[in-house]
Amino acid sequence: MKLNIDRHEQEVIETAINHWQKENLIDLETAQQLRTSYEVKGFDWRRLAQYSFWIALSCIVLAFLSLFIDKEILAMLETLYETPNIIISIICAALAAFFYYAGYYNKKKYPEKQLSNESLIVLGVFATATSIGYLGKIVDKVSGLYSLLFFCSILIYTILAIKLSSKTIWIFMLIALGIWFASETAYHSNWGFKFWGMNYPLRFTLFGAVLTAFAFSLHKQWKIIQPFQPLSYAIGILYLFISLWLLSIFGNYSDLDKWATVKQYHILYWGILSTLVSLLFAWYGLKKKDAIAREFGITFLLINLYTRFFEYLWDNVNRAIFFSLLALSFWLIGRKAEKIWSGSFLKK
């Protein structure tokens, strides 16, 4: 049976075979056998299926949003305005249960249909969020129950992710965890922008650091959630780096008017911290061959450097010089990346 590959993979394999043959690592006969051991597939149906399901889910969201634009539908909704929020919440909860069951049933009966099964589970996640959202409309925002609802969604998503072995639900659980953290700290600060002297970016920097540390050290010790460790690790780092990047721009200010009067170099230390953390993760990822730490570290190192580039040069350098320096920097990065890629490819 021949290996079924796409055209990009064919180019890589052909380059490798030609290199091995040129270096006398394989003879002509072996090279021919390798070339006849695979065939190029005519069309990537899996990718088409993936994009189709993404578009389908997007269309569902757009269809829902369009309800609030269409006049006739708005008129119909106005007649249902008196429907109690608790009834809508129960209906959405029932829909969520149906979608979860359908996704679980299809996953057992048709395990090869991964994308359609995950799409059903995503619809269940949206229905769950809507149900909890309508419960939130019943609860007074100034009470502690408001953030407790988000905590309940975390428990629901965690249980469902484990029972259904769904990484998709686990991702939404981690997102709900961040929302709960934001609402809980906001409640204890009387819904202000600062909690214990920290604005949202600084709070989420600590939140991301704790989540990353947990995923890195303790996550693997809990067998029941061990399969989700790479996701927790990646999203923890994402929380950390995005928060650090925002902190490097806005500092620990909660008032935009005050921030606008401050020169950017007054909060340069946050930018230095963000850059150092990016360097640390990139170094660790390269040394330990940790792909997640390496990719995030290098990516956010570049984002931080170019953010500082725009902050300090945009208003102080001629536009022609500015864009020339920008072009030169990207050309140097591209050349260096090409050299690294070529060297690592030849070593394989």
N, C-alpha and C positions, 0 to 999 in steps of 0.2 A: 504494500500500500504506500502510495507516494504522499509526501508531506505537502499539505495545502497551505500556501503562503500568499501574501499580497505582493504588489510590485515593489514597494519600498523594501520589504524584507529580501526580495530577490536581488536587488541592487547590492545590499549588504553582503549577502552570501556569495554573490559572484565576485565581489571585490576581495573577499576573504580567500576564496578558492584560487583566484589569480595570484594573490600574494603568496600563498603556500606553494603554488606550483613554481613561481619565480624563485623562491628561496630554496627550492628542491626539498621541501618538506613532504611533498606528495608527488607521485609520478603522474604521467599523462593518463594512464588507465584509471587510476583512483580519482583523478579530477573529473573524468568523464562519468564515472559511476556516481560521484556526488552530484553532478549536474542533472543526471537523470533520476535522482532520488526525490525530487520535488517538482511541483507544478504550480503555476501561478493561477490563483483563483480569479474567475472573471469578474465577480462583484462581491463586495463585502456586505453580505446580507445582515450580519450581526450588528454592524455599525448602523445600517439603515434602520433596523429594528429599534436600536437604542435611541437614535435621533427621533424616530417616529413616536415612541412612548414619551420622550421629553416634550415634544411638540404637543402631543395629546394632553398631557398634564398642564402645559402652559395654556392651552386653549380652554381647558376647564376653568382655570383661574380667571382668564379673560372673560369667559362666559359669565362667571359669577360677578365680576366687576361691571360687566355691561348691564347687569340688572339695575344698577344705580344710575344708568344713563338713559335707558329706554323709558319714554314717558308713559307708555301703556303699562309696562311692567311696574313702574313706580306707582301708578294709580292703583294697580292691583295690590301691591305691597301695602299701600296706605290702608286698604280695607282689612289687612291682616295685622295692622299696627298694634291692635289691642291684644294680640296673642301674648300671653305671659312668657317672660323670658325663660321660666323654668320648663315650659312645654317645648320651646325651641331647643333648649339644652338637652332634654330627654330624647327628642327626635334625632338630634345630631349624635348623641351617644349610641342610639340604636343603629344609626347608619355606620358609625365607627365599628361597632361590634360585627356588623354584617361584612364590612370590607376586610376586617382582620380575619374573620372566619373564612371568607372567600380566598384571601391570600394564602392562609395556612393550608386550606384544602387543596388548592391548586399546586402549592409547593410540594405537597405529599404526592399528589397524583401525576403532576406534570413538572418534575424537578428541572427539566431542561428549559422550561419557559421562564427563565429567571427575570427577564425584564417586565413581562406582564404581571408576574407575581409581585414584584417589588412595587409596581405601579398601584396595584390594589392596596398594598400596605401603606403607601404614601397617602392615598385617599383616606384611609383610616386614620392616619396621623392628623391630616387636616380637619377631619370631622371631630376628632378628639379635642383639638385645639379650639375649634368653634364652640363645642359643648362647654368647655371650661371657660371660654371667653364670655358666654352668655350667663354662666354662673357668676362670673366676675361683675357683671352689670347689676346683679342682685345684691352683691356684697358692697358695703360702704368702703370707699377707697381709704378712709382714714383708719380703718380697723386692721388688725393684724391678719385677718382672714384673707385679705386680698393677695398677699404674697404667699399665704398658705395654699391657695389654689394652684399656684405655679409649682409649689413643692409637691402637691398631689399629682400633677402632670408628670413630674420627674419619676415618681414611684410607678405610675402607670406605664410610662414608656420603658422604664428599666425592666419591669416584669415582662412586658410584651416582647421586648428585644431578646430577652433570655429564652422565653418560651417559644418564640417564633424563629429564633436564631437569625434575627434581622439586623444587619449592620446599619440599614437605613434608619430604623427606629432608634438605634443607639446614637446616631448623629443628632437626631431631633431631641433626644434626651439631653445631650450635652448643650444644645442650644437653649433648651428649657432651663437647664441648670444656670446658664448665664443670665437669663431673664429673671429667674428667681433671685439670684444674687443681687441684681440691680434693683429689683423692687423691694427686697428685704432691707438693704442698706438705705434705700430712699425713704422707706417707712420710718426707720429709726432716726433719720435726719429730718423728720417732718416734711418729707418730699422736697427737700432742698437739693442743691447740686453738690454739696459737700458732706461727707460722712467721716467723722474723726479727722477733719482737716484735709481729706482727700477728695479730689474730683473723680469723675467716672473713669478717665483714662488711667489714673494712678491706682484706683481700686481694682480695675480689671488687669492691670499689670501684676498685682499681687495674686489675683484670682488665677490668672494664666500660669504664673509661676508655681502655685500650689498644685493645680491640676496636672501640669507637666511633671512635677516632682512625684506626684502620686502615680501617674502612668508609668514613669520611668522606674520606680523602685517597688511599690507595693502592688500595683495592678496585676502583675504576673503571678503573685502568690494566691490570688483568689481564682480558683479554677473555673468557677461558674461564669466569670466575666473575662477570663483569659483571652478568648478569641477576639475581643474588642479592644485589646491593648494598643495595637497600632493606631486605631482611630482616636482613642483618648489621647495618646501621645501627640499625634499630629494636630488635633484641634486644640489641645492645651498650648502647644507652641504657637498656633495661629492666634489664639487669644492673647498670648504674651507679646508677640511681635507687633500685632496691630495696635495694641494698647500702648506699647513703648513708642511706636511711630507717632501716634496721636499726641502722646505726652511730649515728644521732642518738638512738636509744632506748637501746641497750646500751653505747655507747662502745666503747673498745678493750679490754673486759673479756672474759676467757675463763672466769671462774668466776662462776656465777650468784649464789652466796652473797656474794661480795665486791660484786658489782654491786648486790645488794638493800640493802646497807648504805650505799650512796652516794646522796646527794641528786641529783635529776635536774639541777639547775642547775649541778652540777659538770662535767657533760658538755654544757653548752649550746652550746659552740663547735662541736660536731659538728652540732647542729641548725641553727646559723647557716650552716655550710658547705653543708649539704644545701639550705637555702632559697636561698642565693646561687647555687648551681649550677642550681637549678630556674628562678630568675629569669633567669639568663644564657641558658639554652636557650629560655625563653619569649620573651625579647627578640630573640634571634637568629632564631627561627622566624617571629616577626611581621615582622621587618625584611626577611628574605630570602625570605619566603613558603615556608619549609620546614615543611610540615605535620607531619612526624614530630617535629621538635624542638619545635614550638609546642605540639602536643597533649600530649606527655610533660611538657614544662616546666610548662605550666599545671596539668595534673592533679596532678603531684607537688608543686607549690607549694601547692595546696590541701590535699593530704594532709599535708604538713609543718606547715602552719599549724594544721590541726585536731588533729594529734598533739600539738603544743605546747599547744593549747587544753585538751585533756584532761589532759595531764601536770601543768599548773600550776594549773588551776582546779577539777578534779574533787573534790579533797579540801579545797579552800580556799573554796569558794563554795556558797551555798545551792542545792539542787537546782532549785528553781523559777527562780531567777535564772540558773543555769547553762543550763537548757534554753530559757529565754526568749532569752538571748544567742545560743544556737546557732540557734534558729529565725530570729532577726533577721538573723544573718549569712547564712544560706542564702537568705532572702528577698531581701536586698540583692544577693547573687551572681546569683540568678535574674533579678532585675529588670535588672541590668547586662547579663547575657548576652542577655536578650530584646532590649534596646536595641541591642546590637552586631549581633545577628542581623538585626533589622529594618532597620538601616541598611545592612548589607552586602547584604541581599536587594534593597533598593530601588535600590542602585547598579548591580546586574547588568542 
